[in-house]
Amino acid sequence: MSRDRLLEAARRTIAHAKAETVPLAETIGKVPVEHYLDHDRWLNEVRSLFHRFPLVFGFSCEFVERYSYRSTEVIGIPVLVTRAADDELRAFVNTCSHRGSQVVPEGTGTSRRFTCPYHAWSYDNFGQLVGILDHDEFGQLEMSCHGLTELPVLECAGLVFVGLDHEGTDDLERYLCGYGEMLEHLGLAGCYFAGQQIVDGPNWKIAYDGYLDFYHLPILHRESFGADLCNKAIYDAWGPHQRVSAPDASALRLDQSPESQWSIGALTSGIWTIFPHVSVASFHVAGPNGEGGGRMYMVSQLFPGETPDASTTTQTFLTTFEPAEEMLPFIEAEQRFLLRVVRDEDYATGFLLQRGLKSGAKDFVMFGRNEAGGQRFHEWVDRLVHTESESEVLALVDKATYEPQR
């Protein structure tokens, strides 16, 4: 069924490319400026979205080995993910049951046991407390009741999702609204880790607006990607998650061959966003003399900063080919190029936009009929900030269906 949807989407994109048309929203959307600036609303967004929706923590290729782990902070919460002895991923709040110290320093590695650096309490990969220093002197304690606090985790389509609410549902797949089946076609599960870099950005919604926006491409990026980029977009949605594709020359080229020859790369082109904080884009990297190489994904994980006017984006690069020694200079050059594009064009513009909004000169910003993706994104944010419980959120995502833009 999911491949059939890819084929149907490609046919729609080709039809629009031939007709030189684009599907449009019913009206122009307006978003109050205060939605980007208000501190209380921002706190509510962090609580209602980032602490409820599963977030992309990492990638299957980071946890290939049994007992591999990764420790990092996610929006102020120390998180530890490890592949346990049963080959299943486990996620925990990286906080010792004794006095709250961080158990595992930030970083990656492999280990069967995690020992707290404060008083040497130790835990296994299932999060069970297995060792207490001077146990007899400490006092009687039921060790089985004092393991690491477990978090919901889901491994899907080569992505590792973690829910930050330890009391939330374990069924994180409900939040994907059937989108996981589509993401499988990207082939991320078979990719190789090829690098990572961090970019500081403006308000998280200003940054996310750009992920969904093709309208600006040939204007803002004329010096980097060129002025010939298509500025039209088609938005297909699975609840709050959206795939953005362009009715451009590549669609017309695809039409020159029979459907049986349409490659999965062509069928999965465009931008794939995962609400509330991820964008997946792909680029071709060629090797020496233009030979070798292949597809490289840039997975952008966007997180709110410490204030409403700051965010941090982690760009992770995954290749469909093993990054051999001779390919590394070309991979690294593409990564530096993409860093410049996002930092010096997208986010630099976002900071200026943010400054303009703070001036108070305008009461709202607009998303045109040709910017349906931005309209949908803000509609979902608005719905979610007014929810009081996870059950209300789950009721919304459970009702969500696949909505192609025709």
Summary of the structure (lengths in Angstrom):
residues: 406
radius of gyration: 22.4
end to end distance: 18.5
largest distance: 79.6
contacts: 1296
relative contact order: 0.18
helix: 36%
strand: 27%
